[in-house]
């Protein structure tokens, strides 16, 4: 795909923009960026050299020579020296509050082996010197390191003797708990599995082994010492720091309870909210489950959370679990002949979506298996038939396996396809999934290019803290469909690669559209807000294998610096 050079920019982008002024004031604009590769991310994929900002608004886009007249005595001038300036990244699905909080507990780094996990737990126990009955929380462990059945309580009991421990896996669908935690939660061999959840058990004795899946994770909630609002707020601020460090200026927080929504409102009131956020509300927080009347009680309060940077007009709905624990709903059964029931009956989901859509809400749906995705699309189709078309920004997130017959329906129903592109290569979870669905279906996972060809609006998200928050790693994976941490390796899905322009669109203007921010952000244009990121290299001038190595040097949100790494003057 060709990119539009500076010389072909329309005249409106090549002139100053000051309402009611014929020329720049003596003081000049607040800030000017000169001599850069400015990627506008517009529909023409245009480029410029300079951007001017005043009062948080983009007031000039054009050539460096033309920008000189904007410079006054108070103007901060930044010489990009050829570095890349582009719109701030938009993350369509990131658990920022939870991800930040997980970093405050016992956190297992990604890709850790069994031995590395044990060592990190030992280090955590030594560093924190937990009291005998103190709860130990955290997460990040890798399911594949423990085999199909998941970890057992034994290691936790050894490292934290007598402590109640709950550690959530990197996938967010499994909790690893100690024997003391099982005891306090009252989970025994006689405890039935909850709806949409699994207590993993010893096949001979029936005793719980120490792994709780999906809704079963909530069974320790009533027993665990509640994390204070102060600690939760500290976690949110830490999460926002990580967001800005990776050039992200807007994101969707999926599964936001009232407690979490109030923390975001507090951050905005304190001047600490450094990104625009859609709160996709759910009374059950991050835990997968079906919802009842309590959802509408929460929605009735949502205007209390609304702010200059907060939009609470979104709802998180789970349809299924995950393939790797055989809790996703499939059209064709798993290899062992089993299948997982969806969290809703079709008629029930249809009525729920019709009501939410009528309220003007975005429906942010978790659906992974092809059966669950079809059920979700059927519900969106019902809502469209009953309510008519709108721009609510509905989307389905994750989209691991999609039946080819359902792919055109995304465009037809105006439902965005929200992919986590860092998953689009043969990582260890892919090989784990082969045991359950076979190699043929695995090669159909995450069909990004097929959805593009079918007319879907593609959106990108990280699902942090499940995987890395860095959008450049996800963008490289979308382009290559190979391990972004190496220069080679096997490819997942034949011909499912997309070009760089498409991948960038997913994390800029497309995500801005579903976040209802397209008039403010997502592209660089006069009149839009100055949500911008400076990279240390031009992504279009390097091999695809180096995209993930690019570094964010500077992040601006509303014209204010929210992250600086150096390297820009």
C-alpha positions as CSV (number, residue, x, y, z in Angstrom):
1,X,0.0,0.0,0.0
2,X,1.4,3.4,-1.0
3,X,1.8,6.2,1.5
4,X,0.8,9.8,0.7
5,X,3.9,12.1,0.8
6,X,3.9,15.6,2.3
7,X,3.8,17.2,-1.2
8,X,0.3,15.9,-1.8
9,X,-1.3,17.0,1.5
10,X,-4.4,19.0,1.2
11,X,-4.0,22.8,1.7
12,X,-6.0,22.9,5.0
13,X,-3.2,20.9,6.6
14,X,-0.5,23.2,5.3
15,X,-1.8,26.4,7.0
16,X,-2.0,27.7,10.5
17,X,-5.3,27.2,12.4
18,X,-6.2,29.9,14.9
19,X,-9.9,30.7,15.5
20,X,-10.5,34.4,15.1
21,X,-6.8,35.2,14.3
22,X,-5.1,36.2,11.1
23,X,-1.6,35.5,12.3
24,X,0.2,33.7,15.1
25,X,0.3,35.6,18.4
26,X,3.7,37.0,19.5
27,X,4.0,34.3,22.2
28,X,3.5,31.7,19.5
29,X,2.0,28.3,20.0
30,X,2.7,26.1,23.0
31,X,4.8,23.5,21.2
32,X,6.2,22.7,17.7
33,X,7.6,19.5,16.5
34,X,9.9,19.9,13.4
35,X,11.9,17.8,11.0
36,X,10.2,14.5,11.7
37,X,8.5,11.7,9.9
38,X,5.0,12.5,11.0
39,X,2.6,9.7,10.2
40,X,-0.9,11.1,10.2
41,X,-2.7,7.6,10.3
42,X,-5.5,9.1,8.2
43,X,-7.4,7.3,5.4
44,X,-4.8,8.5,2.9
45,X,-1.9,7.4,5.0
46,X,-0.3,10.8,4.7
47,X,3.0,12.1,6.1
48,X,4.1,15.5,7.2
49,X,7.2,17.1,8.8
50,X,5.9,19.3,11.5
51,X,3.0,19.6,14.1
52,X,2.0,22.6,16.1
53,X,0.1,22.4,19.4
54,X,-1.7,25.0,21.4
55,X,-3.9,24.5,24.5
56,X,-3.7,20.8,23.9
57,X,-5.1,21.0,20.4
58,X,-3.3,20.3,17.1
59,X,-3.3,23.7,15.3
60,X,-0.9,23.0,12.5
61,X,0.2,20.0,10.4
62,X,2.6,20.5,7.4
63,X,6.1,21.4,6.5
64,X,8.9,22.5,8.8
65,X,9.5,25.7,6.9
66,X,5.9,26.7,7.1
67,X,5.8,26.0,10.8
68,X,8.5,28.6,11.6
69,X,5.9,31.4,11.8
70,X,4.2,29.7,14.7
71,X,7.2,29.9,16.9
72,X,7.2,32.6,19.5
73,X,9.0,33.5,22.7
74,X,7.1,30.9,24.7
75,X,7.1,28.1,22.2
76,X,8.8,24.8,23.1
77,X,10.5,23.6,19.9
78,X,11.3,20.0,19.5
79,X,13.6,18.9,16.7
80,X,12.6,15.3,15.8
81,X,15.7,14.9,13.7
82,X,13.9,12.4,11.5
83,X,12.3,10.4,14.3
84,X,8.7,9.2,13.9
85,X,5.8,11.1,15.3
86,X,2.4,9.4,15.2
87,X,-1.0,9.4,17.0
88,X,-0.9,7.9,20.5
89,X,-1.7,4.2,20.5
90,X,-5.2,3.1,21.5
91,X,-5.6,-0.3,23.3
92,X,-9.0,-1.8,22.8
93,X,-8.8,-4.2,25.7
94,X,-6.4,-3.7,28.7
95,X,-6.9,-4.5,32.4
96,X,-4.9,-1.5,33.4
97,X,-6.1,-1.3,37.0
98,X,-5.6,-5.1,37.6
99,X,-2.3,-5.2,35.7
100,X,-0.9,-2.4,37.8
101,X,-2.0,-4.0,41.0
102,X,-0.6,-7.4,40.1
103,X,2.8,-5.8,39.9
104,X,2.5,-5.0,43.6
105,X,2.2,-8.6,44.7
106,X,4.0,-11.9,43.8
107,X,4.3,-11.5,40.1
108,X,5.7,-14.2,37.9
109,X,7.4,-12.9,34.7
110,X,6.1,-14.2,31.4
111,X,7.5,-17.3,29.7
112,X,8.8,-18.6,33.1
113,X,9.5,-22.3,33.4
114,X,8.5,-24.4,36.4
115,X,11.9,-23.9,37.9
116,X,11.9,-20.2,37.3
117,X,8.4,-19.9,38.8
118,X,9.6,-21.6,41.9
119,X,12.6,-19.3,42.2
120,X,10.5,-16.2,41.8
121,X,8.1,-17.4,44.5
122,X,11.0,-18.0,46.8
123,X,12.3,-14.5,46.1
124,X,8.8,-13.0,46.8
125,X,8.5,-14.9,50.1
126,X,12.0,-13.8,51.2
127,X,11.4,-10.2,50.2
128,X,8.0,-9.8,51.8
129,X,8.4,-11.9,55.0
130,X,4.7,-12.7,55.1
131,X,3.1,-13.2,58.5
132,X,1.8,-16.7,59.2
133,X,-1.9,-16.0,58.3
134,X,-1.3,-13.2,55.8
135,X,-2.8,-13.6,52.3
136,X,-0.4,-13.8,49.5
137,X,-1.7,-12.5,46.1
138,X,-0.3,-12.0,42.6
139,X,-0.1,-13.9,39.4
140,X,1.5,-14.2,35.9
141,X,2.3,-17.9,36.0
142,X,2.1,-19.8,32.7
143,X,-0.5,-22.6,32.4
144,X,1.6,-24.5,29.9
145,X,4.4,-24.9,32.4
146,X,2.2,-27.2,34.5
147,X,0.5,-29.4,31.9
148,X,-3.2,-29.8,31.2
149,X,-4.3,-30.2,34.8
150,X,-2.6,-27.0,36.0
151,X,-0.5,-26.5,39.2
152,X,-1.2,-28.1,42.5
153,X,-1.1,-26.6,46.0
154,X,2.1,-28.5,46.9
155,X,4.6,-25.8,45.7
156,X,2.7,-23.0,47.3
157,X,2.4,-24.9,50.6
158,X,6.2,-25.4,50.6
159,X,7.2,-21.8,49.7
160,X,4.5,-20.2,51.9
161,X,3.8,-22.7,54.7
162,X,0.5,-22.1,56.3
163,X,-0.3,-19.0,54.2
164,X,-3.5,-18.6,52.2
165,X,-2.2,-18.0,48.6
166,X,-4.0,-17.1,45.4
167,X,-2.1,-16.4,42.2
168,X,-3.9,-15.8,38.9
169,X,-2.4,-17.2,35.7
170,X,-1.2,-15.1,32.8
171,X,-4.3,-16.1,30.9
172,X,-6.6,-14.7,33.6
173,X,-8.8,-17.8,33.6
174,X,-7.0,-19.9,36.3
175,X,-6.3,-19.4,40.0
176,X,-3.5,-21.3,41.7
177,X,-4.3,-21.6,45.4
178,X,-2.7,-23.1,48.5
179,X,-4.2,-25.7,50.8
180,X,-4.9,-23.0,53.4
181,X,-6.8,-20.9,50.8
182,X,-8.9,-23.9,49.8
183,X,-9.6,-24.5,53.5
184,X,-10.6,-20.9,54.2
185,X,-12.8,-20.9,51.1
186,X,-14.5,-24.1,52.2
187,X,-13.6,-26.0,49.0
188,X,-13.5,-29.7,49.5
189,X,-14.1,-32.9,47.5
190,X,-17.8,-32.5,48.1
191,X,-18.0,-28.9,46.8
192,X,-19.8,-28.8,43.4
193,X,-18.4,-26.9,40.5
194,X,-20.0,-23.5,40.2
195,X,-21.8,-22.5,36.9
196,X,-19.2,-21.6,34.3
197,X,-16.4,-22.8,36.6
198,X,-14.2,-25.8,37.3
199,X,-12.6,-27.0,40.5
200,X,-9.7,-29.2,39.2
201,X,-9.7,-32.4,41.2
202,X,-7.5,-35.5,41.7
203,X,-9.0,-38.1,39.3
204,X,-8.7,-40.8,42.0
205,X,-9.7,-39.1,45.2
206,X,-11.8,-36.2,44.0
207,X,-9.9,-33.8,46.2
208,X,-9.3,-30.3,44.8
209,X,-5.7,-30.1,43.5
210,X,-5.2,-26.3,43.8
211,X,-6.3,-25.0,40.4
212,X,-9.6,-23.1,40.0
213,X,-10.9,-22.2,36.6
214,X,-13.0,-19.4,35.4
215,X,-16.0,-18.7,37.7
216,X,-14.5,-21.1,40.3
217,X,-11.9,-18.4,40.9
218,X,-14.5,-16.3,42.6
219,X,-15.0,-18.9,45.3
220,X,-12.0,-17.5,47.2
221,X,-13.3,-14.0,47.0
222,X,-15.4,-14.2,50.2
223,X,-12.4,-15.6,52.1
224,X,-9.6,-13.4,50.8
225,X,-8.6,-10.4,52.8
226,X,-10.0,-7.6,50.7
227,X,-7.4,-5.4,49.0
228,X,-7.8,-1.9,50.4
229,X,-8.9,1.0,48.1
230,X,-5.5,2.6,48.8
231,X,-3.7,-0.4,47.4
232,X,-6.0,-0.6,44.5
233,X,-5.5,3.1,43.7
234,X,-1.7,2.6,43.9
235,X,-2.1,-0.2,41.4
236,X,-4.1,1.9,39.1
237,X,-1.5,4.7,39.1
238,X,1.2,2.1,38.4
239,X,-0.9,0.8,35.5
240,X,-1.3,4.2,34.0
241,X,2.5,4.7,34.2
242,X,2.9,1.5,32.2
243,X,0.3,2.6,29.7
244,X,2.1,5.9,29.0
245,X,5.5,4.2,28.9
246,X,4.3,2.3,25.8
247,X,2.8,5.3,24.1
248,X,-0.8,4.5,24.9
249,X,-3.1,7.4,25.3
250,X,-6.5,5.7,25.3
251,X,-7.8,2.3,26.2
252,X,-10.8,0.2,27.1
253,X,-10.8,-1.1,30.7
254,X,-12.9,-4.3,30.4
255,X,-14.9,-5.6,33.3
256,X,-15.0,-2.5,35.5
257,X,-17.0,-2.8,38.8
258,X,-18.4,0.2,40.7
259,X,-15.3,0.0,43.0
260,X,-12.9,0.2,40.1
261,X,-14.9,2.9,38.3
262,X,-14.7,5.1,41.4
263,X,-10.9,4.7,41.4
264,X,-10.7,6.0,37.9
265,X,-12.9,8.9,38.8
266,X,-10.7,9.6,41.7
267,X,-7.6,9.6,39.5
268,X,-9.3,12.1,37.1
269,X,-10.3,14.4,40.0
270,X,-6.7,14.3,41.3
271,X,-5.3,15.1,37.9
272,X,-3.6,11.7,37.7
273,X,-5.6,10.1,34.8
274,X,-3.1,10.3,32.0
275,X,-5.1,8.5,29.3
276,X,-8.6,8.5,27.9
277,X,-10.6,5.5,29.0
278,X,-13.8,3.7,28.3
279,X,-15.0,1.8,31.3
280,X,-16.7,-1.4,30.1
281,X,-18.8,-2.0,33.1
282,X,-19.5,-5.3,34.8
283,X,-20.5,-5.9,38.5
284,X,-18.3,-9.0,38.6
285,X,-15.0,-7.2,37.7
286,X,-12.6,-9.3,35.6
287,X,-14.1,-12.7,36.5
288,X,-16.1,-14.5,33.8
289,X,-19.7,-15.2,34.6
290,X,-23.2,-14.5,33.4
291,X,-24.8,-11.4,34.9
292,X,-28.2,-10.5,36.2
293,X,-30.1,-7.5,37.5
294,X,-27.0,-6.2,39.3
295,X,-25.6,-5.1,36.0
296,X,-28.5,-2.7,35.4
297,X,-28.1,-1.4,39.0
298,X,-24.5,-0.5,38.1
299,X,-25.5,1.0,34.7
300,X,-28.0,3.3,36.5
301,X,-25.1,4.8,38.4
302,X,-22.7,5.2,35.5
303,X,-23.1,9.0,35.1
304,X,-21.3,9.3,38.5
305,X,-18.2,8.0,36.8
306,X,-18.4,10.1,33.6
307,X,-15.6,12.7,33.1
308,X,-13.6,14.6,30.6
309,X,-11.4,11.5,30.0
310,X,-13.9,8.8,31.2
311,X,-16.7,7.3,29.1
312,X,-18.7,4.7,31.0
313,X,-21.1,3.8,28.2
314,X,-19.9,0.3,27.6
315,X,-20.7,-3.2,29.0
316,X,-18.5,-6.2,29.3
317,X,-20.3,-9.5,28.6
318,X,-18.6,-13.0,28.7
319,X,-20.0,-15.8,26.4
320,X,-17.4,-18.5,27.2
321,X,-14.1,-19.3,28.7
322,X,-10.9,-20.3,26.9
323,X,-9.9,-23.1,24.6
324,X,-6.8,-24.1,26.6
325,X,-9.0,-25.2,29.5
326,X,-11.8,-26.5,27.3
327,X,-14.2,-23.9,28.7
328,X,-14.8,-22.2,25.3
329,X,-17.9,-23.0,23.4
330,X,-17.2,-24.7,20.0
331,X,-19.3,-25.6,17.0
332,X,-17.4,-28.9,16.6
333,X,-16.6,-30.6,19.9
334,X,-13.2,-30.9,21.4
335,X,-11.0,-33.8,20.5
336,X,-12.2,-35.9,23.4
337,X,-15.8,-35.4,22.4
338,X,-16.7,-32.8,25.1
339,X,-17.9,-29.2,24.7
340,X,-18.5,-26.3,27.0
341,X,-21.9,-24.7,27.3
342,X,-22.1,-20.9,26.7
343,X,-22.8,-18.7,29.6
344,X,-26.2,-17.6,28.2
345,X,-29.0,-19.3,26.3
346,X,-29.5,-17.7,22.9
347,X,-32.9,-16.2,23.7
348,X,-31.7,-14.7,27.0
349,X,-28.7,-13.2,25.3
350,X,-30.8,-11.8,22.5
351,X,-33.0,-9.9,24.9
352,X,-30.0,-8.6,26.9
353,X,-28.3,-7.3,23.8
354,X,-31.4,-5.7,22.5
355,X,-31.9,-3.9,25.8
356,X,-28.3,-2.8,26.1
357,X,-28.1,-1.6,22.5
358,X,-31.4,0.3,22.9
359,X,-29.7,2.1,25.9
360,X,-27.0,3.4,23.5
361,X,-24.3,1.2,25.2
362,X,-21.3,-0.4,23.5
363,X,-21.4,-4.2,24.1
364,X,-17.9,-5.5,24.6
365,X,-18.1,-9.2,24.2
366,X,-15.6,-11.8,25.3
367,X,-16.0,-14.7,22.8
368,X,-13.2,-17.1,21.9
369,X,-14.6,-20.4,20.5
370,X,-16.4,-20.4,17.1
371,X,-19.6,-21.5,18.8
372,X,-19.5,-18.6,21.2
373,X,-18.7,-16.1,18.5
374,X,-21.7,-17.3,16.4
375,X,-24.0,-17.0,19.5
376,X,-22.7,-13.4,20.0
377,X,-23.2,-12.5,16.4
378,X,-26.7,-13.9,16.5
379,X,-27.5,-11.7,19.5
380,X,-26.0,-8.6,17.7
381,X,-28.1,-9.4,14.7
382,X,-31.2,-9.6,16.8
383,X,-30.5,-6.2,18.4
384,X,-29.9,-4.7,14.9
385,X,-33.2,-6.1,13.7
386,X,-35.1,-4.8,16.7
387,X,-33.4,-1.4,17.2
388,X,-32.0,-0.5,13.8
389,X,-28.4,0.6,12.9
390,X,-26.4,2.8,15.2
391,X,-22.8,3.7,16.1
392,X,-22.6,2.2,19.5
393,X,-19.2,0.6,18.7
394,X,-20.1,-3.0,19.4
395,X,-17.3,-5.5,19.3
396,X,-16.2,-9.0,19.9
397,X,-12.8,-9.4,21.6
398,X,-10.2,-12.3,21.4
399,X,-11.7,-14.2,18.4
400,X,-9.5,-17.2,18.6
401,X,-11.5,-19.4,16.2
402,X,-14.1,-18.1,13.8
403,X,-16.2,-20.2,11.4
404,X,-15.6,-18.9,7.8
405,X,-19.4,-18.6,7.4
406,X,-19.5,-16.1,10.2
407,X,-16.6,-13.9,9.0
408,X,-18.6,-11.6,6.7
409,X,-21.2,-11.0,9.5
410,X,-18.8,-8.6,11.3
411,X,-19.0,-6.1,8.5
412,X,-22.7,-6.7,7.8
413,X,-23.6,-6.2,11.5
414,X,-21.2,-3.3,12.2
415,X,-19.4,-5.4,14.9
416,X,-15.7,-4.6,15.3
417,X,-13.2,-7.5,15.4
418,X,-11.0,-6.8,18.4
419,X,-7.9,-9.0,18.2
420,X,-5.0,-9.4,20.6
421,X,-2.4,-9.6,17.8
422,X,0.5,-10.7,20.1
423,X,-1.3,-14.1,20.3
424,X,-1.0,-14.5,16.5
425,X,2.0,-16.7,16.4
426,X,2.8,-20.3,17.6
427,X,3.5,-19.7,21.3
428,X,3.4,-22.5,23.8
429,X,-0.4,-22.0,24.3
430,X,-0.9,-22.8,20.6
431,X,0.7,-26.2,21.0
432,X,-1.3,-26.7,24.2
433,X,-4.5,-26.0,22.2
434,X,-3.5,-28.6,19.6
435,X,-4.2,-31.3,22.2
436,X,-7.8,-30.2,22.4
437,X,-8.8,-29.1,18.9
438,X,-6.1,-30.5,16.6
439,X,-3.6,-28.9,14.3
440,X,-6.0,-28.1,11.5
441,X,-8.2,-25.9,13.7
442,X,-5.2,-24.3,15.4
443,X,-4.0,-23.1,12.0
444,X,-7.3,-21.2,11.7
445,X,-6.7,-19.3,14.9
446,X,-6.9,-15.4,14.9
447,X,-7.8,-14.9,11.2
448,X,-7.0,-11.2,11.1
449,X,-6.5,-10.9,7.3
450,X,-9.6,-13.0,6.6
451,X,-11.7,-10.7,8.7
452,X,-10.2,-7.7,6.9
453,X,-11.0,-9.2,3.5
454,X,-14.5,-9.9,4.7
455,X,-15.1,-6.2,5.5
456,X,-14.7,-6.1,9.3
457,X,-13.3,-3.1,11.2
458,X,-10.2,-4.4,12.8
459,X,-9.2,-3.2,16.3
460,X,-6.1,-4.1,18.4
461,X,-5.8,-4.7,22.1
462,X,-3.3,-6.2,24.5
463,X,-5.4,-7.9,27.2
464,X,-2.7,-6.8,29.6
465,X,-1.7,-8.2,32.1
466,X,-2.4,-11.5,30.2
467,X,0.3,-10.5,27.7
468,X,2.6,-7.6,27.1
469,X,1.1,-4.1,27.0
470,X,3.6,-3.0,24.3
471,X,1.6,-2.4,21.1
472,X,4.8,-2.5,18.9
473,X,5.2,-6.2,19.8
474,X,1.6,-6.9,18.8
475,X,2.0,-4.9,15.6
476,X,5.0,-6.8,14.6
477,X,3.3,-10.1,15.2
478,X,0.3,-9.1,13.1
479,X,2.6,-8.3,10.3
480,X,4.8,-11.4,10.6
481,X,2.6,-14.1,12.4
482,X,5.9,-15.2,13.9
483,X,7.5,-14.9,17.3
484,X,8.2,-11.2,17.7
485,X,11.1,-11.9,20.1
486,X,13.1,-13.8,17.4
487,X,13.8,-13.1,13.7
488,X,12.4,-16.4,12.5
489,X,10.3,-19.4,13.5
490,X,7.0,-21.1,12.4
491,X,4.1,-19.1,11.1
492,X,0.5,-19.3,12.5
493,X,-2.1,-19.3,9.8
494,X,-1.3,-19.3,6.1
495,X,-1.8,-15.9,4.5
496,X,-3.2,-14.2,7.6
497,X,-0.4,-11.6,7.8
498,X,-1.5,-7.9,7.4
499,X,0.6,-5.0,6.2
500,X,2.0,-2.4,8.6
501,X,-0.6,0.2,7.6
502,X,-3.4,-2.1,8.6
503,X,-1.7,-3.1,11.9
504,X,-1.2,0.6,12.8
505,X,-4.8,1.4,11.9
506,X,-5.9,-1.2,14.4
507,X,-4.1,0.6,17.3
508,X,-4.9,4.1,16.2
509,X,-7.9,5.3,14.2
510,X,-9.9,2.1,14.2
511,X,-9.6,1.7,17.9
512,X,-10.5,5.4,18.3
513,X,-13.6,4.8,16.3
514,X,-15.0,2.0,18.5
515,X,-14.0,4.1,21.5
516,X,-16.1,7.0,20.1
517,X,-13.0,9.2,20.0
518,X,-12.6,9.6,16.3
519,X,-13.4,13.3,16.4
520,X,-10.7,13.8,19.0
521,X,-7.9,11.3,18.5
522,X,-6.7,8.4,16.4
523,X,-5.2,10.5,13.6
524,X,-3.1,13.7,13.4
525,X,-5.2,16.5,12.1
526,X,-5.9,20.2,12.8
527,X,-8.6,20.5,15.4
528,X,-7.9,17.1,17.1
529,X,-6.4,16.7,20.6
530,X,-2.6,16.4,20.8
531,X,-2.4,12.7,21.9
532,X,0.9,11.8,20.3
533,X,3.9,9.5,20.6
534,X,7.5,9.9,19.4
535,X,9.3,6.7,18.4
536,X,13.1,6.4,18.0
537,X,12.8,5.1,14.4
538,X,10.5,5.2,11.5
539,X,8.6,1.9,11.4
540,X,8.2,2.0,7.7
541,X,12.0,2.2,7.2
542,X,13.1,-0.9,9.1
543,X,12.7,-4.6,8.6
544,X,9.5,-6.0,10.1
545,X,11.6,-8.0,12.6
546,X,12.7,-4.8,14.2
547,X,9.3,-3.2,14.8
548,X,9.1,-4.6,18.3
549,X,12.5,-3.2,19.1
550,X,11.4,0.4,18.5
551,X,11.3,2.5,21.6
552,X,8.8,5.1,22.8
553,X,10.7,8.3,23.5
554,X,7.9,10.6,24.4
555,X,4.1,10.4,25.0
556,X,1.8,13.3,25.0
557,X,-1.9,13.3,26.1
558,X,-3.9,16.4,25.6
559,X,-0.6,18.2,24.7
560,X,1.0,17.4,28.1
561,X,4.0,15.1,28.5
562,X,3.0,12.0,30.4
563,X,6.1,10.0,29.6
564,X,9.6,10.9,28.5
565,X,12.5,8.5,28.0
566,X,14.9,11.0,26.5
567,X,16.3,11.1,23.0
568,X,14.2,14.1,22.0
569,X,15.3,17.7,22.4
